[in-house]
Amino acid sequence: MRNALERFLMIDKRNAWLAFALLSIILLALPFAIDGLFGRGWVRVLDFALLYIMLALGLNIVVGYAGLLDLGYVAFFAVGAYCYALLGSPQFGIHLPFWIVLPLGALLACFFGVLLGAPTLRLRGDYLAIVTLGFGEIIRIFLNNLNAPINITNGPQGISIIDSIHVGGFSLGRAQEIFGIAFPAVHLHYYLFLIFTLLVIFVSLRLQDSRIGRAWAAIREDEIAASAMGINTRNIKLLAFAMGATFGGLAGGLFAGFQGFISPESFGLTESIMILCMVVLGGMGNIGGVVFGGILLVVIPELTRHLAGTAQQALLGKTVIDPESLRMLMFGLALILIMLWRPAGLWPSSQRRRELTASAPPSV
């Protein structure tokens, strides 16, 4: 774990244990600090940030490691969420335990990842993006229309009354008292999501420096040269789709158990674009950058949503522009400025930084 932390934070061995202890204290105390300073609603935002970090890390395997542009990644998120909802709600009258439903959703998403990757092995760039975009929309449309003639997904009305997550004999859907300390539901979900996020980070770090990770990097740089060197590009690319989809299905199951309600509207193209922005703006191929991008792109829209209305009331005495529209405008401007200022991302990998520096035209 210490070696993984060294690579994640890019620090030396002498400071690894100190950083690990300090980071552990901060992460454990963070929900209580945010609750006391900003309110419990921001702890819920933090929970969603952890879910999106898991999604971004999964997409980073496909886009950052293997160099395969995927615009339909939210489909795996939807598969995991609906698997949890269908097997843990009154929709079918099935109420399987959390520790069974969650792995099943991840495995089903993995199967769909292979299903998507198999017919796209010869595609790259724009063509691959179009095919994956179509796949994501097909999944959403199916979920939206599988309510007739047999009602499976309940169509656009979605699935409600989903079973809350149960861990260790108690429910995370309501407040619990542990060792004399009261933990609200959003705090309990935070700690569960944090455990899964750290697990996904650990797996990503191990994959990055493994033989498979080096094969992904070779395919990303030059697929023909990688094939000539003996790399089975077909299996390696399928493995990238499968691993990325597994993380997406895992996050989807946690999302369904956390929300208690899901509908096809939660899995549109906008979500795929947002997850891709987290990877690209944070630092494609760099796990630390992807985590930072996930936090930033969840917090900034919520922050601008709250400040947009307040600022207009303070300056103009009334709300002139709808805060939601102003939020998207400010969010778009922020994305443009970041890409102009940091084209490699806010926290790029060293290799990505060298590539952009080497390809930049000389200054006159």
C-alpha positions in Angstrom: 0.0 0.0 0.0 2.9 2.4 0.8 4.5 1.8 -2.6 1.1 2.5 -4.3 0.8 5.7 -2.3 4.4 6.7 -3.4 3.4 6.4 -7.1 0.0 8.0 -6.6 1.4 11.2 -4.8 4.9 11.0 -6.4 6.7 11.2 -3.1 9.8 9.5 -1.8 9.9 6.5 0.7 10.8 8.7 3.7 7.6 10.6 3.6 5.3 7.8 2.5 4.2 6.7 6.0 3.7 10.2 7.2 1.7 11.1 4.1 -0.4 7.9 4.6 -1.2 8.7 8.2 -2.1 12.3 7.4 -4.2 11.3 4.4 -6.0 8.7 6.5 -6.9 11.2 9.2 -8.1 13.7 6.7 -10.3 11.2 4.8 -11.8 9.8 8.0 -12.6 13.3 9.4 -13.6 14.9 6.1 -17.4 14.2 6.2 -17.8 15.6 9.7 -15.7 18.7 8.8 -17.8 19.3 5.7 -21.0 18.7 7.6 -20.1 21.2 10.2 -18.8 23.9 7.9 -21.1 23.7 4.9 -24.0 21.4 5.7 -25.0 17.8 5.1 -25.9 18.4 1.5 -22.2 18.9 0.7 -21.4 15.5 2.2 -23.9 14.0 -0.3 -22.0 15.9 -3.1 -18.8 14.3 -1.8 -20.5 10.8 -2.0 -21.3 11.5 -5.7 -17.7 12.7 -6.2 -16.4 9.3 -5.1 -18.8 7.5 -7.4 -17.6 9.6 -10.3 -14.0 9.0 -9.4 -14.7 5.3 -9.8 -16.3 5.9 -13.1 -13.4 8.1 -14.3 -10.8 5.6 -13.2 -12.6 2.9 -15.2 -12.8 5.1 -18.3 -9.1 6.0 -17.8 -8.2 2.3 -18.4 -9.9 2.5 -21.8 -9.0 6.0 -22.8 -5.8 6.8 -20.8 -4.1 3.5 -20.8 -5.2 1.8 -24.0 -6.0 5.0 -26.0 -9.5 3.8 -27.1 -12.0 6.7 -27.3 -15.2 5.6 -25.6 -18.2 7.9 -25.6 -20.7 5.3 -24.4 -19.1 4.5 -21.0 -22.2 5.5 -19.1 -23.9 2.4 -20.5 -21.9 0.2 -18.1 -22.9 2.5 -15.3 -26.5 1.9 -16.3 -26.1 -1.9 -16.5 -24.7 -2.1 -13.0 -27.4 0.2 -11.6 -30.3 -1.6 -13.2 -28.9 -5.0 -12.2 -28.9 -3.9 -8.6 -32.3 -2.3 -8.9 -34.0 -5.3 -10.5 -32.5 -7.8 -8.0 -33.0 -5.6 -5.0 -36.4 -4.0 -5.3 -40.2 -4.9 -5.5 -40.0 -4.7 -9.3 -39.6 -8.5 -9.5 -40.1 -9.2 -5.8 -36.4 -10.3 -5.5 -34.4 -9.0 -2.7 -30.9 -10.5 -2.9 -28.3 -9.3 -0.4 -25.9 -6.5 -1.3 -22.8 -8.7 -1.4 -24.4 -10.8 -4.1 -26.0 -8.2 -6.2 -23.1 -5.8 -6.5 -20.6 -8.4 -7.9 -23.3 -9.6 -10.3 -23.8 -6.1 -11.6 -20.0 -5.7 -12.1 -19.8 -9.1 -13.9 -22.7 -8.2 -16.1 -21.1 -4.9 -17.0 -17.9 -6.7 -17.8 -19.8 -9.0 -20.2 -21.3 -5.9 -21.9 -17.8 -4.4 -22.1 -16.6 -7.5 -24.0 -19.7 -7.3 -26.1 -18.9 -3.7 -27.1 -15.2 -4.4 -27.6 -15.5 -7.4 -29.8 -17.0 -5.7 -33.0 -14.8 -2.6 -32.6 -11.4 -4.2 -32.6 -10.5 -2.7 -36.0 -11.8 0.8 -35.2 -9.9 3.7 -33.8 -10.4 7.4 -33.3 -13.6 9.0 -34.6 -15.0 5.7 -35.8 -14.6 4.1 -32.4 -16.2 7.1 -30.8 -19.3 6.9 -33.0 -19.8 3.2 -32.4 -19.4 3.5 -28.6 -21.7 6.5 -28.6 -24.3 4.5 -30.4 -23.9 1.6 -28.0 -24.5 4.0 -25.0 -27.7 5.4 -26.6 -29.0 1.8 -27.5 -28.7 0.8 -23.8 -30.5 3.9 -22.7 -33.3 3.5 -25.3 -33.7 -0.2 -24.3 -34.0 0.7 -20.6 -36.6 3.4 -21.6 -38.7 1.0 -23.6 -38.5 -2.3 -21.8 -41.9 -1.8 -20.1 -44.0 -3.4 -22.8 -45.3 -6.0 -23.6 -43.5 -7.3 -20.4 -42.6 -4.7 -17.9 -39.0 -5.2 -17.0 -37.4 -1.8 -16.4 -40.6 0.2 -15.7 -39.7 2.4 -18.7 -39.2 6.1 -18.2 -40.8 6.0 -14.7 -37.8 4.2 -13.4 -37.5 1.8 -10.5 -38.1 3.0 -7.0 -38.0 1.6 -3.5 -34.6 0.0 -4.2 -33.2 -1.8 -1.2 -30.6 0.2 0.7 -27.1 -1.1 1.2 -26.7 -3.4 4.1 -23.2 -4.1 5.5 -22.4 -6.0 8.6 -25.9 -6.5 9.7 -27.0 -2.9 9.6 -28.5 -0.6 6.9 -26.6 2.3 5.5 -30.0 3.9 4.5 -30.5 5.3 8.0 -28.4 6.8 10.8 -26.4 4.4 12.9 -24.5 4.8 16.2 -21.1 3.2 16.3 -18.9 3.3 19.4 -21.1 6.1 20.8 -20.7 8.2 17.6 -23.8 9.0 15.5 -23.2 8.5 11.8 -25.8 9.8 9.4 -26.6 7.8 6.3 -24.6 10.1 4.0 -21.5 9.6 6.2 -21.9 5.8 6.2 -22.2 5.8 2.4 -19.1 8.1 2.2 -17.0 5.5 4.1 -18.3 2.6 2.0 -17.6 4.5 -1.3 -14.2 5.5 0.0 -13.3 1.9 0.5 -14.3 0.9 -3.0 -12.6 4.0 -4.5 -9.3 3.2 -2.7 -9.7 -0.4 -4.0 -10.2 0.8 -7.6 -7.2 3.2 -7.2 -5.0 0.3 -6.0 -6.1 -2.0 -8.8 -5.4 0.8 -11.3 -2.0 1.4 -10.0 -1.1 -2.3 -10.1 -2.4 -2.5 -13.7 -0.5 0.6 -14.8 2.9 -1.0 -14.0 2.1 -4.5 -15.0 2.8 -6.3 -18.2 -0.8 -5.7 -19.2 -0.4 -2.0 -18.5 2.7 -1.8 -20.7 0.9 -3.6 -23.5 -2.0 -1.1 -23.3 0.6 1.7 -23.5 2.2 0.1 -26.6 -1.2 -0.2 -28.3 -1.9 3.4 -27.5 1.3 4.6 -29.0 1.4 2.4 -32.1 -0.9 -0.6 -32.5 0.9 -1.9 -35.6 4.3 -1.8 -33.8 2.8 -3.5 -30.8 1.3 -6.3 -32.9 4.7 -6.7 -34.6 6.4 -7.1 -31.2 4.1 -10.1 -30.4 1.4 -8.4 -28.3 -2.1 -10.0 -28.8 -3.8 -6.7 -29.5 -7.3 -8.3 -29.8 -7.2 -9.8 -26.3 -5.5 -6.8 -24.7 -8.1 -4.3 -26.1 -10.9 -6.6 -25.0 -9.4 -6.7 -21.5 -9.3 -2.9 -21.4 -13.0 -2.7 -22.3 -13.8 -5.4 -19.7 -11.8 -3.9 -16.9 -13.2 -0.4 -17.5 -16.8 -1.7 -17.7 -16.3 -3.7 -14.5 -15.5 -0.5 -12.6 -18.5 1.2 -14.2 -20.8 -1.6 -13.2 -19.5 -1.5 -9.6 -20.2 2.3 -9.4 -23.6 1.8 -10.9 -24.6 -0.8 -8.2 -23.5 1.6 -5.5 -25.3 4.4 -7.1 -28.6 2.5 -7.2 -28.3 1.5 -3.5 -27.4 5.0 -2.5 -30.2 6.8 -4.5 -33.0 4.3 -3.9 -34.4 5.3 -7.3 -33.0 5.1 -10.9 -34.4 6.0 -14.3 -33.0 6.1 -17.9 -32.6 9.9 -17.6 -29.7 9.4 -15.3 -27.6 7.6 -18.0 -27.7 10.0 -20.9 -24.9 11.2 -23.2 -24.2 14.2 -21.0 -23.0 11.8 -18.2 -20.5 10.1 -20.6 -19.2 13.5 -21.7 -18.8 14.5 -18.1 -16.8 11.4 -17.2 -14.6 11.8 -20.2 -14.0 15.4 -19.2 -12.8 14.2 -15.8 -10.2 12.0 -17.4 -9.0 14.5 -20.0 -9.0 17.6 -17.8 -7.6 15.9 -14.8 -4.7 14.3 -16.7 -5.3 11.4 -19.1 -3.4 8.3 -18.0 -2.4 9.7 -14.6 -4.5 8.3 -11.7 -3.9 11.2 -9.4 -5.0 13.6 -12.2 -8.1 11.6 -12.8 -9.0 11.6 -9.1 -8.5 15.4 -9.0 -10.5 15.9 -12.2 -13.4 13.8 -10.8 -13.5 15.9 -7.6 -13.2 19.2 -9.5 -15.9 18.5 -12.0 -18.4 17.4 -9.4 -17.7 20.2 -6.9 -17.4 23.2 -9.4 -20.9 22.7 -11.0 -22.5 22.4 -7.6 -20.6 25.4 -6.3 -21.6 27.6 -9.2 -25.2 26.4 -8.9 -25.2 27.8 -5.3 -23.3 30.9 -6.0 -25.1 31.9 -9.2 -28.4 32.7 -7.5 -26.8 34.3 -4.4 -24.6 36.5 -6.4 -27.5 37.8 -8.6 -29.6 38.6 -5.5 -26.7 40.4 -3.9 -25.7 42.5 -7.0 -29.1 43.0 -8.7 -31.6 42.3 -6.0 -33.3 39.6 -8.1 -32.5 36.6 -10.2 -32.1 37.6 -13.8 -30.6 34.4 -15.3 -31.7 31.0 -14.2 -28.9 29.6 -11.9 -28.9 26.3 -13.8 -28.3 28.0 -17.2 -25.7 30.2 -15.6 -24.0 27.2 -14.0 -23.6 25.5 -17.4 -22.3 28.7 -18.9 -19.6 29.2 -16.2 -18.8 25.5 -16.4 -18.2 25.6 -20.1 -16.0 28.7 -19.8 -14.0 27.0 -17.1 -13.4 24.0 -19.3 -12.2 26.2 -22.2 -9.8 28.1 -20.0 -8.4 24.9 -18.5 -7.8 23.4 -21.9 -6.1 26.6 -23.1 -4.0 26.9 -20.0 -3.2 23.2 -19.4 -3.7 21.2 -22.6 -2.2 18.1 -21.0 -4.6 18.3 -18.1 -4.3 19.8 -14.6 -2.2 16.9 -13.3 -0.8 15.1 -16.4 1.3 12.0 -16.4 5.0 12.7 -17.0 4.9 10.8 -20.4 1.9 12.8 -21.6 3.7 16.1 -20.6 6.8 15.0 -22.5 4.8 14.1 -25.6 3.0 17.5 -25.7 6.3 19.4 -25.0 8.1 17.5 -27.8 5.3 18.1 -30.3 4.8 21.8 -29.5 6.1 24.1 -32.3 9.2 26.2 -31.5 8.6 29.7 -30.3 9.6 32.5 -32.6 
